[in-house]
Amino acid sequence: MVRVEVEEHEDRCLIRLHGEVDMSNAPAVWSKMIGAISDTVSAVTVDLSPTRYLDSSGVRLLFQLADLLGARRRDLILVIPEDAPIRHALELTGLPGVARVLSVAGD
């Protein structure tokens, strides 16, 4: 189960993913994320701090978001706690090569 929380601040969009992103909910997460990104947004930050699990569908979703934003010349910033279980997996996929990753202290 996942909860998608969206905040817009001037020309920036903050998206927090709470819970687990997997193949059962990735399409709904994608729709919610895309629906939250207005034409006036110059950067999107996805906060993965409250994300407990991310399967390959969730990873693919982040790559797709990076591609979409890159084509529109917009930035994607990922916030990932240093000690998060998903951090190592995301680093192995090469995601930090297509999105800026900010480290935050874990719990």
N, C-alpha and C positions, 0 to 999 in steps of 0.2 A: 504494500500500500504506500502511496506517495501523496504528499500534499505540495502543491505548487503555490508559492507566495510571490506576488509581484508588487514591486514599488517603482514608481517613476519619479525621478528627480531631475527636473529641467530637461537636459538632453541626454540623460542616462537612465538606463533601465536595470533594476536589480531583481534577479530571480533567485529565490531560495528553494531548493529541493529538499523536502523533509521526508525521511523514510527510505523506501526502497524503489529503485527504478529498474524494471525488468521488462521482458517482452510483453507481459500482460498489460502494462500501463504506458509503455514508451510512446505509442501513438497519441494518447491523450495528453501526455506531458508535452510532446512536440506541438500539438495544436494550441495548448495553453501558452507555451512560450512564444510561438510565432504570433499569436493573437495579441500578445502584450507589447510587441516591439513596433512602435509607431515609426512613421517616416522621419520624424524629427530627432530620433535617437541616434547619437553618434557612438555610443559604447554600451555594451551589454555585459553586466557582471553576473555570473552564475555562482552563487554561494553554495558550495557542496559541504559546508561544515555540518549541517544537520542530515546529510545523506549517509545512511548506514550501509547500503548495498547498491551496486551499479553493475548490471551484467553487460554483455556485449551490445545489447540493444541500447542501453543507456550511453555507452561509450560512442556508438555510432551516431546517436542523437547529438552528442557534443561535437563530433567531427562535422556533421551536417550543418550545425549552427555556425561553426567556424567558417565553413565554405560559403554559406549564405551571407554572413556578415562581411567576409572578406570581399566577396563580389560587389557588395554595396559600399566598400571602403569604410567599414565600421569595425571597431575593436571588440574582441571578445576577451574578457578577463575571467579567469576561474579562481575562486577562493577555495583552497584545500588545506585543511589542517595538516601540520607536519607529521602527526602520528596517525592519521586516518588510514584505515585498512585499504581504502580505494586509491590512495595516493600512489602507491608503488605500481599498481595495475595501470593507472593512467600514464605514469611515466614510461612504462614499458611499451605502451601503444604509440608513443611519439606525440601525444596530444600537446605537450608543452612546446612542440615545434610549430604549432599552428595557432596557439592561443597563449596569451600571457598568463602565467600562474603566480598567484600571490600566496605565500605561505603564512599561515596564522598558527598560533600556539594551540595545541589541542586541549582537551579537558584536563 
